[in-house]
Structure formats: C-alpha cells, structure tokens
C-alpha cells in the first residue's frame, strides 16, 4: 500500500540528500503515518485508518466525525 494519509491526502515528497561535498542524491520524505482504530458513535462501529500525526491532532481538536465529513467532501475518503 502507498504511504498516503486517508484523511488529509498527505503523501511522500521527493528531495535531495546533500553531502558535505555538495553531492546530491534523490531521497524521499515520507509522511509520518500511524495505523489507528477510531470509534464512530453515529455509526456505532470501529474503523481502522492510516492517518498522519497532524490528522490525529485535528481529530483530537474537532472530533472524528467532523474530520471524516471533511475528508469525504474533499474526496480523500470514499467510504
């Protein structure tokens, strides 16, 4: 599976490793993803999502239902 946040759509970025001699080689900056289970009270069920840690902060602030609603509106979540 690709390393993409299911709620925000964040994915890996591409950049360079730069040595002391200024040699540049390609590298990836992966998103900080965590696999986490959430309970959705409206649907009365548990859901497992792969989310970035910034999305976890949003969930703590707004609540899981509001964040899932936003993700569906933006097209990141198809459920």
N, CA, C and O of each residue as an XYZ file, in Angstrom:
316
protein
N       0.834     -1.187      0.000
C       0.000      0.000      0.000
C       0.876      1.247      0.000
O       1.975      1.255      0.553
N       0.365      2.295     -0.631
C       1.125      3.529     -0.682
C       1.053      4.249      0.662
O       0.113      4.068      1.436
N       2.051      5.054      0.911
C       2.111      5.790      2.163
C       1.393      7.126      2.002
O       2.013      8.171      1.805
N       0.054      7.054      2.093
C      -0.793      8.232      1.942
C      -1.758      8.283      3.112
O      -2.350      7.270      3.484
N      -1.914      9.471      3.693
C      -2.882      9.658      4.767
C      -4.285      9.573      4.187
O      -4.578     10.213      3.177
N      -5.160      8.786      4.817
C      -6.505      8.572      4.299
C      -7.436      9.746      4.577
O      -8.489      9.852      3.949
N      -7.071     10.632      5.506
C      -7.940     11.762      5.833
C      -7.483     13.080      5.228
O      -8.315     13.916      4.876
N      -6.178     13.280      5.101
C      -5.692     14.563      4.578
C      -5.090     14.457      3.185
O      -4.933     15.468      2.501
N      -4.749     13.233      2.754
C      -4.159     13.060      1.433
C      -2.668     13.348      1.379
O      -2.083     13.381      0.296
N      -2.042     13.558      2.540
C      -0.599     13.798      2.552
C       0.130     12.556      2.057
O      -0.253     11.431      2.376
N       1.204     12.775      1.260
C       1.978     11.665      0.719
C       3.458     12.016      0.758
O       3.839     13.102      1.194
N       4.286     11.086      0.300
C       5.727     11.284      0.329
C       6.137     12.404     -0.619
O       5.562     12.568     -1.695
N       7.148     13.176     -0.200
C       7.719     14.217     -1.042
C       9.108     13.761     -1.487
O       9.706     12.886     -0.860
N       9.618     14.349     -2.560
C      10.930     13.982     -3.091
C      11.877     15.155     -2.881
O      11.509     16.315     -3.065
N      13.111     14.822     -2.491
C      14.126     15.850     -2.282
C      15.508     15.274     -2.510
O      15.659     14.236     -3.154
N      16.510     15.944     -1.985
C      17.890     15.530     -2.162
C      18.576     15.297     -0.831
O      18.346     16.028      0.132
N      19.430     14.262     -0.780
C      20.434     14.152      0.265
C      21.613     14.984     -0.209
O      22.062     14.823     -1.344
N      22.115     15.860      0.630
C      23.238     16.702      0.229
C      24.407     16.392      1.156
O      24.320     16.564      2.372
N      25.503     15.931      0.557
C      26.682     15.579      1.346
C      27.493     16.839      1.650
O      27.184     17.928      1.167
N      28.524     16.665      2.452
C      29.414     17.775      2.795
C      30.085     18.336      1.541
O      30.366     19.532      1.461
N      30.338     17.462      0.564
C      30.958     17.884     -0.696
C      29.916     18.391     -1.700
O      30.231     18.599     -2.872
N      28.664     18.591     -1.234
C      27.555     19.100     -2.042
C      27.118     18.134     -3.147
O      26.509     18.561     -4.128
N      27.421     16.831     -3.002
C      26.877     15.837     -3.922
C      25.410     15.632     -3.576
O      25.050     15.539     -2.402
N      24.572     15.562     -4.589
C      23.137     15.438     -4.358
C      22.623     14.102     -4.902
O      22.860     13.755     -6.059
N      21.918     13.364     -4.048
C      21.275     12.125     -4.459
C      19.807     12.204     -4.038
O      19.479     12.805     -3.014
N      18.932     11.595     -4.830
C      17.498     11.653     -4.558
C      17.136     10.862     -3.306
O      17.749      9.841     -2.997
N      16.125     11.358     -2.590
C      15.596     10.677     -1.418
C      14.124     11.015     -1.279
O      13.618     11.912     -1.954
N      13.428     10.283     -0.388
C      12.012     10.529     -0.132
C      11.822     11.027      1.298
O      12.480     10.557      2.226
N      10.927     11.969      1.455
C      10.470     12.403      2.764
C       9.090     11.803      2.956
O       8.112     12.337      2.432
N       8.985     10.700      3.699
C       7.708     10.024      3.895
C       6.843     10.764      4.902
O       7.350     11.432      5.803
N       5.541     10.637      4.740
C       4.600     11.198      5.703
C       4.685     10.378      6.989
O       4.950      9.176      6.950
N       4.459     11.028      8.118
C       4.517     10.363      9.420
C       3.163      9.688      9.668
O       2.260     10.285     10.254
N       3.034      8.437      9.216
C       1.754      7.735      9.262
C       1.661      6.775     10.440
O       2.650      6.172     10.857
N       0.444      6.649     10.964
C       0.144      5.753     12.074
C      -1.146      5.017     11.730
O      -2.107      5.627     11.261
N      -1.167      3.702     11.965
C      -2.395      2.929     11.780
C      -3.157      2.962     13.097
O      -2.632      2.545     14.129
N      -4.410      3.463     13.067
C      -5.145      3.723     14.299
C      -6.603      3.342     14.141
O      -7.196      3.527     13.078
N      -7.180      2.803     15.218
C      -8.607      2.469     15.248
C      -9.382      3.602     15.903
O      -8.974      4.140     16.933
N     -10.516      3.959     15.286
C     -11.372      5.010     15.823
C     -12.782      4.469     15.964
O     -13.237      3.681     15.134
N     -13.477      4.893     17.016
C     -14.875      4.526     17.200
C     -15.740      5.675     16.709
O     -15.577      6.817     17.141
N     -16.668      5.362     15.794
C     -17.580      6.373     15.265
C     -18.934      6.147     15.929
O     -19.615      5.169     15.621
N     -19.335      7.043     16.843
C     -20.573      6.814     17.600
C     -21.837      6.877     16.735
O     -22.812      6.185     17.029
N     -21.838      7.698     15.670
C     -23.029      7.804     14.823
C     -23.338      6.489     14.113
O     -24.500      6.122     13.944
N     -22.282      5.783     13.699
C     -22.456      4.503     13.007
C     -22.326      3.321     13.957
O     -22.589      2.183     13.567
N     -21.927      3.572     15.190
C     -21.757      2.560     16.233
C     -20.821      1.445     15.776
O     -21.146      0.264     15.902
N     -19.641      1.828     15.239
C     -18.668      0.836     14.790
C     -17.255      1.400     14.878
O     -17.047      2.608     14.991
N     -16.294      0.485     14.823
C     -14.878      0.829     14.827
C     -14.372      0.887     13.393
O     -14.792      0.095     12.549
N     -13.466      1.826     13.116
C     -12.871      1.979     11.796
C     -11.360      2.080     11.966
O     -10.877      2.818     12.825
N     -10.609      1.335     11.141
C      -9.153      1.429     11.164
C      -8.713      2.288      9.994
O      -9.053      2.013      8.843
N      -7.948      3.336     10.300
C      -7.469      4.260      9.282
C      -5.966      4.432      9.392
O      -5.403      4.340     10.483
N      -5.312      4.681      8.256
C      -3.892      5.027      8.239
C      -3.817      6.538      8.098
O      -4.066      7.076      7.019
N      -3.475      7.230      9.187
C      -3.515      8.694      9.216
C      -2.160      9.259      9.617
O      -1.377      8.600     10.302
N      -1.892     10.486      9.183
C      -0.668     11.170      9.598
C      -0.907     11.773     10.982
O      -2.049     11.936     11.413
N       0.169     12.096     11.659
C       0.044     12.588     13.026
C      -0.615     13.959     13.080
O      -1.230     14.301     14.089
N      -0.500     14.753     12.018
C      -1.203     16.036     12.008
C      -2.713     15.821     11.928
O      -3.478     16.625     12.461
N      -3.153     14.750     11.270
C      -4.578     14.418     11.231
C      -5.054     13.965     12.610
O      -6.194     14.232     12.988
N      -4.191     13.281     13.365
C      -4.541     12.889     14.734
C      -4.796     14.124     15.595
O      -5.705     14.133     16.424
N      -3.988     15.161     15.394
C      -4.191     16.409     16.138
C      -5.526     17.034     15.769
O      -6.228     17.551     16.638
N      -5.886     16.994     14.484
C      -7.180     17.520     14.044
C      -8.328     16.729     14.665
O      -9.337     17.303     15.073
N      -8.167     15.403     14.733
C      -9.208     14.555     15.312
C      -9.387     14.874     16.788
O     -10.516     14.924     17.276
N      -8.294     15.090     17.503
C      -8.384     15.450     18.922
C      -9.065     16.799     19.109
O      -9.753     17.023     20.105
N      -8.871     17.697     18.148
C      -9.415     19.045     18.254
C     -10.883     19.105     17.833
O     -11.707     19.680     18.545
N     -11.219     18.511     16.671
C     -12.555     18.647     16.089
C     -13.464     17.450     16.328
O     -14.686     17.590     16.365
N     -12.869     16.276     16.490
C     -13.659     15.046     16.619
C     -13.590     14.243     15.330
O     -13.431     14.804     14.245
N     -13.711     12.927     15.456
C     -13.548     12.029     14.312
C     -14.650     12.231     13.279
O     -14.383     12.155     12.080
N     -15.869     12.484     13.712
C     -16.983     12.622     12.772
C     -16.792     13.827     11.860
O     -17.026     13.738     10.655
N     -16.368     14.952     12.428
C     -16.170     16.173     11.642
C     -15.021     16.013     10.653
O     -15.111     16.493      9.523
N     -13.949     15.350     11.059
C     -12.785     15.170     10.189
C     -13.133     14.217      9.041
O     -12.721     14.450      7.905
N     -13.878     13.156      9.321
C     -14.286     12.227      8.269
C     -15.221     12.924      7.280
O     -15.142     12.689      6.074
N     -16.097     13.774      7.791
C     -17.010     14.526      6.927
C     -16.225     15.433      5.967
O     -16.547     15.511      4.782
N     -15.194     16.116      6.487
C     -14.343     16.979      5.652
C     -13.583     16.156      4.609
O     -13.464     16.570      3.455
N     -13.070     14.995      5.013
C     -12.306     14.147      4.095
C     -13.191     13.638      2.962
O     -12.745     13.563      1.816
N     -14.436     13.289      3.267
C     -15.365     12.852      2.224
C     -15.683     13.997      1.271
O     -15.798     13.788      0.063
N     -15.825     15.206      1.809
C     -16.129     16.370      0.976
C     -14.974     16.695      0.030
O     -15.200     17.119     -1.103
N     -13.744     16.499      0.490
C     -12.559     16.775     -0.334
C     -12.215     15.614     -1.264
O     -11.396     15.768     -2.170
N     -12.840     14.446     -1.044
C     -12.621     13.301     -1.917
C     -11.500     12.376     -1.499
O     -11.098     11.515     -2.283
N     -10.982     12.522     -0.292
C      -9.915     11.652      0.177
C     -10.450     10.315      0.674
O      -9.747      9.306      0.607
N     -11.662     10.293      1.161
C     -12.257      9.094      1.737
C     -13.465      8.701      0.916
O     -14.358      9.521      0.698
N     -13.509      7.455      0.456
C     -14.588      7.014     -0.412
C     -15.623      6.151      0.297
O     -16.473      5.562     -0.371
N     -15.586      6.053      1.605
C     -16.491      5.156      2.319
C     -17.797      5.826      2.650
O     -18.673      5.207      3.253
